[in-house]
Amino acid sequence: MRQSGWWGLFDGLTAGYILAFALALGANNTIVGIIGAIPYVAILFSEVIGAKLLEHYTRVRIYSIATLLSRLGWLGIIFIPSLLPTHPLLAVLLFFFLIKFLDYLTDPAWTVLVADVIPNKIRGEFIATRIRRLSITGMIALLIGGWYLDLFAPNDLTGFMSMFAVGILFGLTATYIISRMKEPPYLDHEHHGFKEFFKIEGDFRKYTIFVFFFNFAFMLASPFFTAYILTDLGQSYWIYALSTAVATISKIFVYKHMGKLSDKFGDKPVLLLSVASTALVPLAFLFVTPERLWLLWPVQILTGIAWAGYDVTIFNMFLSLTDPNKRAVQTATYNIITSIPLVVAPVIGGFIADNYTFIFAGIPLLFALSAAMRIASSLLLIRIPELRIKHKYPLSEVLMHSIELHSSRGVHNRWIGFVKTVKRRGMLFVGMLR
């Protein structure tokens, strides 16, 4: 759990600004789309290898070595402008692919480790707590990064290079912490044939199909929110970071609540409501213009709330539908299949934004298309059973609990609890200064 905080700091200062870095180098919408697709291209190449490595090495060893090399790969990003001044964007694409390949090489190992270590009945709350910690540190890093970059002249790469260097140190700290972890025995060292990696059946197949279509809808617009804020709205790095922080803060407020909801009512109803809610995000962005910039803040609050439930339940539901004896193989298969739309969608999105107009032009057209497709993909989720919770609850009841309409004291108690926490931690901080 401790490494998640350091990982958040690392990610906020590096990957959190890779698109901004590319824009500073002169990237257009097509290049932005390609960069958005690169992590998922890496998944296509890394997952089977990662699963096969589990047949020979421990999970902690795989994670430690791969992430060590990945962190060091950011040194290539840092030195690109000086070493390859004629084709810096091409070099960024190549190094970013290498970094993400190494990152996703660890996916099967990490998934199996979490499934073996965390009891099923508290898994929702655990995942929510981990994501919340990662989000807090990532938000802090993103805010500091935005403030820091604004100290330099526009498109000055010095700020990016020094910020990435600090991020590497945080990433290496996270790797060191996980390398010291004692893991439980891993029994699935059976050698799996290549054909097993692409054999999906039953409910797991239905779930994979749902995620496949939702990922396309989501990724059609996702990489372009950064470009929209920095270019279409003409805002600074600090405003971009602050808007992202607003979304993160709203997530933090509801993560634990969503984890408890999934443990009580099941992952499927919470995920269904969350997927439908995410469709509102790109629609809301259509109303954010330079003249109505104030709308950016409530829209980002909506973004955080909509994605909190998704973040908590999507992984949880996956673990419920996989076979414990084949989890590494199924993880690799699932990640490969569901990554295909994540590769294709942003490239298509960048091409559409640069070449087509239908009611909307450019990035707003992508937002409208993405919203419609997110709603359509939610229909596929209805066919998938809830396995973690046996009792079926009406979706309306889950919705009421999600917004705490069942209790007039819900919001009040949550706010009072937040105030008490801030006051307690503030007093501790003052005491430390004395």
C-alpha positions as CSV (number, residue, x, y, z in Angstrom):
1,M,0.0,0.0,0.0
2,R,2.8,2.4,0.9
3,Q,4.3,2.3,-2.6
4,S,1.1,3.7,-4.1
5,G,1.8,7.2,-2.7
6,W,5.3,7.3,-4.2
7,W,3.9,5.9,-7.4
8,G,1.3,8.7,-7.5
9,L,4.1,11.4,-7.1
10,F,6.1,9.7,-9.9
11,D,3.2,9.5,-12.3
12,G,2.0,13.0,-11.6
13,L,5.4,14.5,-12.5
14,T,6.0,12.3,-15.6
15,A,3.2,10.7,-17.4
16,G,0.8,13.3,-16.2
17,Y,2.6,15.9,-18.4
18,I,3.7,13.8,-21.3
19,L,1.0,15.2,-23.6
20,A,1.8,18.7,-22.5
21,F,5.5,18.0,-23.2
22,A,4.5,16.8,-26.7
23,L,2.5,19.9,-27.3
24,A,5.5,22.0,-26.3
25,L,7.4,20.2,-29.0
26,G,4.8,21.1,-31.6
27,A,2.5,18.0,-31.6
28,N,-0.8,18.2,-33.5
29,N,-4.1,16.3,-32.7
30,T,-2.9,13.3,-34.6
31,I,0.3,13.0,-32.6
32,V,-1.7,13.6,-29.4
33,G,-3.9,10.7,-30.3
34,I,-0.9,8.5,-31.1
35,I,0.7,9.3,-27.7
36,G,-2.7,8.4,-26.0
37,A,-2.6,5.1,-27.8
38,I,1.0,4.1,-27.0
39,P,0.3,2.7,-23.5
40,Y,-2.2,0.3,-25.0
41,V,0.0,-0.7,-28.0
42,A,2.6,-1.6,-25.3
43,I,0.0,-3.9,-23.6
44,L,-0.5,-5.8,-26.8
45,F,3.2,-6.8,-26.8
46,S,3.8,-7.1,-23.0
47,E,0.9,-9.0,-21.5
48,V,1.7,-12.5,-22.8
49,I,5.4,-12.1,-21.9
50,G,4.4,-10.9,-18.4
51,A,2.2,-14.0,-17.9
52,K,4.9,-16.3,-19.2
53,L,7.4,-14.8,-16.8
54,L,5.2,-15.8,-13.9
55,E,5.9,-19.4,-14.8
56,H,9.6,-18.9,-13.9
57,Y,10.0,-15.9,-11.5
58,T,8.3,-14.5,-8.4
59,R,5.8,-11.7,-8.7
60,V,7.8,-9.2,-6.7
61,R,10.9,-9.9,-8.7
62,I,9.1,-9.3,-12.0
63,Y,7.6,-6.1,-10.7
64,S,10.8,-4.8,-9.3
65,I,13.1,-5.3,-12.3
66,A,10.5,-4.1,-14.9
67,T,9.6,-1.0,-13.0
68,L,13.3,-0.2,-12.3
69,L,14.0,-0.2,-16.0
70,S,10.8,1.7,-16.8
71,R,11.7,4.5,-14.4
72,L,15.2,4.8,-15.9
73,G,13.6,4.9,-19.3
74,W,12.4,8.5,-18.5
75,L,16.1,9.6,-18.8
76,G,15.7,9.1,-22.5
77,I,12.7,11.4,-22.5
78,I,14.7,14.0,-20.6
79,F,17.7,14.0,-23.0
80,I,15.6,13.7,-26.3
81,P,15.6,17.5,-27.1
82,S,19.4,17.8,-27.0
83,L,20.3,14.4,-28.5
84,L,17.7,14.3,-31.3
85,P,16.8,18.0,-32.1
86,T,15.6,17.2,-35.6
87,H,13.0,14.5,-34.8
88,P,12.2,14.9,-31.1
89,L,8.5,13.8,-31.3
90,L,9.5,10.5,-33.0
91,A,12.0,9.8,-30.2
92,V,9.4,10.7,-27.6
93,L,7.0,8.1,-29.2
94,L,9.7,5.4,-29.1
95,F,10.9,6.0,-25.6
96,F,7.3,6.3,-24.2
97,F,6.5,3.0,-25.8
98,L,9.5,1.3,-24.2
99,I,8.5,2.8,-20.8
100,K,4.9,1.6,-21.0
101,F,6.0,-1.8,-22.3
102,L,8.0,-2.3,-19.1
103,D,5.2,-1.0,-17.0
104,Y,2.6,-3.3,-18.4
105,L,4.9,-6.3,-18.3
106,T,4.1,-6.3,-14.5
107,D,0.3,-6.4,-15.0
108,P,-0.2,-10.2,-14.6
109,A,2.1,-10.3,-11.6
110,W,0.4,-7.4,-9.9
111,T,-3.1,-8.7,-10.6
112,V,-2.4,-12.1,-9.2
113,L,-0.6,-10.7,-6.2
114,V,-3.6,-8.5,-5.2
115,A,-6.0,-11.3,-5.7
116,D,-4.0,-13.6,-3.5
117,V,-3.2,-11.1,-0.7
118,I,-6.5,-9.2,-0.3
119,P,-9.6,-11.1,1.1
120,N,-12.6,-11.0,-1.3
121,K,-15.0,-9.5,1.2
122,I,-12.9,-6.3,1.7
123,R,-11.4,-6.0,-1.7
124,G,-13.7,-3.2,-2.8
125,E,-12.7,-1.0,0.1
126,F,-9.0,-1.9,-0.2
127,I,-8.9,-0.9,-3.9
128,A,-10.8,2.3,-3.1
129,T,-8.2,3.2,-0.4
130,R,-5.3,2.4,-2.6
131,I,-6.6,4.5,-5.5
132,R,-7.5,7.3,-3.2
133,R,-3.9,7.5,-1.8
134,L,-2.5,7.3,-5.4
135,S,-4.9,10.1,-6.5
136,I,-4.0,12.4,-3.6
137,T,-0.3,12.2,-4.2
138,G,-0.8,12.3,-8.0
139,M,-2.9,15.4,-7.6
140,I,-0.3,17.1,-5.4
141,A,2.4,16.3,-7.9
142,L,0.3,17.6,-10.8
143,L,-0.4,20.9,-9.1
144,I,3.2,21.4,-8.2
145,G,4.2,20.5,-11.7
146,G,1.8,23.0,-13.2
147,W,3.0,25.8,-11.0
148,Y,6.6,24.9,-11.7
149,L,6.2,24.8,-15.5
150,D,4.6,28.2,-15.5
151,L,7.8,29.7,-14.0
152,F,9.4,29.1,-17.4
153,A,8.8,30.8,-20.7
154,P,6.1,29.1,-23.0
155,N,7.4,25.9,-24.6
156,D,10.6,26.1,-22.6
157,L,11.7,22.5,-22.2
158,T,14.0,23.0,-19.2
159,G,11.1,22.9,-16.8
160,F,9.8,19.6,-18.2
161,M,13.3,18.0,-18.1
162,S,14.0,18.9,-14.5
163,M,10.5,18.0,-13.4
164,F,10.8,14.5,-15.0
165,A,14.2,14.0,-13.2
166,V,12.5,14.6,-9.8
167,G,9.7,12.2,-10.8
168,I,12.2,9.5,-11.6
169,L,13.5,9.6,-8.0
170,F,9.9,9.2,-6.6
171,G,9.4,6.2,-9.0
172,L,12.6,4.5,-7.9
173,T,11.4,4.9,-4.3
174,A,8.2,3.1,-5.1
175,T,10.1,0.3,-6.8
176,Y,12.4,-0.1,-3.8
177,I,9.4,-0.4,-1.4
178,I,7.7,-3.1,-3.4
179,S,11.0,-5.0,-3.8
180,R,11.1,-5.5,0.0
181,M,7.6,-7.0,0.1
182,K,7.2,-10.6,1.3
183,E,4.7,-12.3,-1.0
184,P,2.6,-15.5,-0.3
185,P,3.3,-18.7,-2.3
186,Y,2.2,-18.6,-5.9
187,L,1.0,-22.1,-7.0
188,D,0.2,-21.5,-10.7
189,H,3.6,-22.2,-12.2
190,E,2.0,-24.5,-14.8
191,H,3.2,-23.9,-18.3
192,H,0.3,-22.6,-20.4
193,G,0.2,-23.1,-24.1
194,F,-0.1,-20.1,-26.5
195,K,-3.7,-21.0,-27.4
196,E,-4.8,-20.6,-23.8
197,F,-4.1,-16.9,-23.9
198,F,-6.9,-16.3,-26.4
199,K,-9.6,-18.6,-25.0
200,I,-12.4,-16.7,-23.3
201,E,-15.8,-18.2,-22.5
202,G,-19.0,-17.6,-20.6
203,D,-19.5,-14.5,-18.5
204,F,-15.8,-13.6,-18.7
205,R,-16.3,-13.3,-22.5
206,K,-19.4,-11.0,-22.1
207,Y,-17.4,-8.8,-19.7
208,T,-14.5,-8.6,-22.1
209,I,-16.8,-7.6,-24.9
210,F,-18.3,-4.8,-22.8
211,V,-15.0,-3.4,-21.8
212,F,-13.8,-3.6,-25.4
213,F,-16.6,-1.3,-26.6
214,F,-16.5,1.0,-23.6
215,N,-12.8,1.5,-24.0
216,F,-13.2,2.6,-27.6
217,A,-15.9,5.1,-26.6
218,F,-13.8,6.4,-23.7
219,M,-10.5,6.6,-25.5
220,L,-12.0,8.4,-28.6
221,A,-12.1,11.5,-26.5
222,S,-9.8,11.0,-23.4
223,P,-6.4,12.1,-24.7
224,F,-7.9,15.3,-26.1
225,F,-9.2,16.8,-22.8
226,T,-5.6,18.0,-22.1
227,A,-5.3,19.5,-25.6
228,Y,-8.7,21.1,-25.3
229,I,-7.8,22.9,-22.0
230,L,-4.3,24.0,-23.1
231,T,-5.1,24.9,-26.8
232,D,-8.8,25.4,-27.4
233,L,-9.4,27.1,-24.1
234,G,-5.9,28.7,-24.1
235,Q,-5.2,28.0,-20.5
236,S,-1.9,27.8,-18.6
237,Y,-0.3,24.6,-17.2
238,W,-1.4,25.7,-13.7
239,I,-5.0,26.0,-14.8
240,Y,-4.8,22.6,-16.4
241,A,-3.2,21.1,-13.3
242,L,-5.8,22.8,-11.0
243,S,-8.7,21.5,-13.1
244,T,-7.3,18.0,-12.9
245,A,-6.9,18.4,-9.2
246,V,-10.6,19.4,-8.8
247,A,-11.6,16.2,-10.5
248,T,-9.2,14.2,-8.3
249,I,-10.5,15.9,-5.1
250,S,-14.0,15.0,-6.0
251,K,-12.8,11.4,-6.6
252,I,-11.1,11.3,-3.2
253,F,-14.3,12.4,-1.4
254,V,-16.3,9.4,-2.9
255,Y,-13.8,6.6,-3.4
256,K,-14.3,5.0,0.0
257,H,-18.0,5.4,-0.3
258,M,-18.0,3.7,-3.7
259,G,-15.8,0.9,-2.3
260,K,-18.3,0.3,0.5
261,L,-21.2,0.4,-2.0
262,S,-19.6,-2.3,-4.2
263,D,-19.0,-4.5,-1.1
264,K,-22.6,-4.1,-0.1
265,F,-24.6,-4.1,-3.3
266,G,-22.1,-5.7,-5.7
267,D,-19.8,-4.4,-8.4
268,K,-22.2,-4.6,-11.4
269,P,-24.8,-2.0,-10.3
270,V,-22.2,0.5,-9.2
271,L,-20.3,0.0,-12.4
272,L,-23.4,0.4,-14.5
273,L,-24.3,3.7,-12.9
274,S,-20.7,4.9,-13.2
275,V,-20.5,4.0,-16.9
276,A,-23.7,5.9,-17.6
277,S,-22.4,8.9,-15.6
278,T,-19.2,9.1,-17.6
279,A,-21.2,9.8,-20.7
280,L,-22.2,13.2,-19.1
281,V,-18.6,14.3,-18.9
282,P,-17.8,14.9,-22.6
283,L,-21.3,16.3,-23.1
284,A,-20.7,18.8,-20.3
285,F,-17.3,19.8,-21.8
286,L,-19.2,21.0,-24.9
287,F,-20.4,23.9,-22.9
288,V,-17.0,24.9,-21.6
289,T,-15.6,27.8,-23.8
290,P,-13.1,30.6,-23.1
291,E,-16.1,32.8,-22.4
292,R,-17.6,30.3,-20.0
293,L,-14.5,29.1,-18.4
294,W,-16.1,29.0,-15.0
295,L,-18.0,25.9,-16.1
296,L,-14.7,24.0,-16.2
297,W,-14.8,23.6,-12.4
298,P,-18.3,22.0,-12.0
299,V,-17.6,19.8,-15.0
300,Q,-14.4,18.5,-13.4
301,I,-16.3,17.8,-10.2
302,L,-18.7,15.7,-12.3
303,T,-15.7,14.0,-13.9
304,G,-14.3,12.9,-10.5
305,I,-17.6,11.6,-9.2
306,A,-18.4,9.7,-12.4
307,W,-15.1,8.0,-12.6
308,A,-14.7,7.1,-8.9
309,G,-17.2,4.2,-9.1
310,Y,-15.7,3.0,-12.3
311,D,-12.1,2.9,-10.9
312,V,-13.2,0.9,-7.9
313,T,-15.5,-1.7,-9.6
314,I,-13.9,-2.4,-13.0
315,F,-10.9,-4.3,-11.5
316,N,-13.0,-5.9,-8.8
317,M,-15.5,-7.3,-11.2
318,F,-12.7,-8.6,-13.4
319,L,-11.3,-10.5,-10.4
320,S,-14.7,-12.0,-9.7
321,L,-15.1,-13.4,-13.2
322,T,-11.6,-14.9,-13.6
323,D,-10.5,-18.4,-12.7
324,P,-8.0,-18.3,-9.8
325,N,-6.0,-21.2,-11.4
326,K,-5.7,-19.3,-14.7
327,R,-5.8,-15.7,-13.6
328,A,-2.4,-14.7,-15.0
329,V,-3.3,-16.1,-18.5
330,Q,-6.8,-14.6,-18.4
331,T,-5.3,-11.2,-17.2
332,A,-3.0,-11.2,-20.2
333,T,-5.8,-12.2,-22.6
334,Y,-8.2,-9.6,-21.2
335,N,-5.6,-6.8,-21.3
336,I,-4.6,-7.6,-24.9
337,I,-8.2,-7.7,-26.2
338,T,-9.4,-4.6,-24.4
339,S,-6.4,-2.7,-25.3
340,I,-7.1,-2.9,-29.1
341,P,-9.7,-0.2,-29.0
342,L,-7.5,1.9,-26.7
343,V,-4.9,1.8,-29.5
344,V,-7.2,2.4,-32.4
345,A,-9.7,5.0,-30.9
346,P,-7.3,7.9,-30.1
347,V,-5.7,7.6,-33.6
348,I,-9.1,7.7,-35.2
349,G,-10.1,10.5,-32.9
350,G,-7.1,12.6,-33.8
351,F,-7.8,12.1,-37.5
352,I,-11.5,13.0,-37.1
353,A,-10.6,16.1,-35.1
354,D,-8.2,17.3,-37.8
355,N,-10.3,16.5,-40.8
356,Y,-14.1,16.3,-40.2
357,T,-17.0,18.5,-39.2
358,F,-20.6,17.2,-38.3
359,I,-22.5,19.8,-36.2
360,F,-19.3,20.2,-34.2
361,A,-15.8,20.6,-35.4
362,G,-12.5,19.4,-34.0
363,I,-12.3,18.1,-30.5
364,P,-15.9,18.9,-29.6
365,L,-17.0,16.5,-32.3
366,L,-15.1,13.8,-30.5
367,F,-16.7,14.6,-27.2
368,A,-20.2,14.2,-28.7
369,L,-19.4,10.9,-30.4
370,S,-17.7,9.6,-27.2
371,A,-20.8,10.4,-25.1
372,A,-23.2,8.6,-27.4
373,M,-21.0,5.5,-27.6
374,R,-20.5,5.3,-23.8
375,I,-24.2,5.1,-23.3
376,A,-24.5,2.4,-25.9
377,S,-21.8,0.3,-24.4
378,S,-23.5,0.4,-20.9
379,L,-26.2,-1.8,-22.4
380,L,-23.7,-4.7,-22.8
381,L,-23.0,-4.6,-19.1
382,I,-26.7,-5.6,-18.3
383,R,-26.1,-9.1,-19.6
384,I,-23.3,-9.8,-17.1
385,P,-24.2,-11.4,-13.7
386,E,-23.1,-10.1,-10.4
387,L,-21.0,-12.8,-8.7
388,R,-19.6,-11.2,-5.6
389,I,-22.9,-10.3,-4.0
390,K,-25.7,-13.0,-4.1
391,H,-28.6,-10.8,-3.3
392,K,-30.0,-8.6,-6.1
393,Y,-30.8,-5.0,-5.3
394,P,-32.9,-2.7,-7.5
395,L,-30.7,-0.2,-9.3
396,S,-32.8,2.7,-7.9
397,E,-31.8,1.6,-4.4
398,V,-28.2,1.6,-5.3
399,L,-28.5,5.0,-6.9
400,M,-30.2,6.4,-3.7
401,H,-27.4,5.0,-1.5
402,S,-24.7,6.3,-3.9
403,I,-26.0,9.9,-3.4
404,E,-27.0,9.2,0.2
405,L,-30.7,10.2,-0.3
406,H,-31.6,7.4,2.0
407,S,-30.3,9.4,4.9
408,S,-30.7,13.1,5.6
409,R,-27.7,12.8,7.8
410,G,-25.4,11.3,5.1
411,V,-23.9,14.4,3.5
412,H,-23.9,16.2,6.8
413,N,-22.0,13.5,8.6
414,R,-19.6,13.2,5.7
415,W,-18.9,16.9,5.8
416,I,-18.5,16.9,9.6
417,G,-16.1,14.0,9.4
418,F,-14.0,15.8,6.8
419,V,-13.9,19.0,9.0
420,K,-12.8,17.0,12.0
421,T,-10.1,15.2,10.1
422,V,-8.7,18.5,8.7
423,K,-8.8,20.0,12.2
424,R,-7.1,17.0,13.8
425,R,-4.3,16.9,11.2
426,G,-3.9,20.6,11.4
427,M,-3.4,20.5,15.1
428,L,-0.8,17.7,14.7
429,F,1.0,19.8,12.2
430,V,1.1,22.8,14.5
431,G,2.3,20.7,17.3
432,M,5.2,19.5,15.1
433,L,6.2,23.0,14.5
434,R,6.5,23.9,18.2
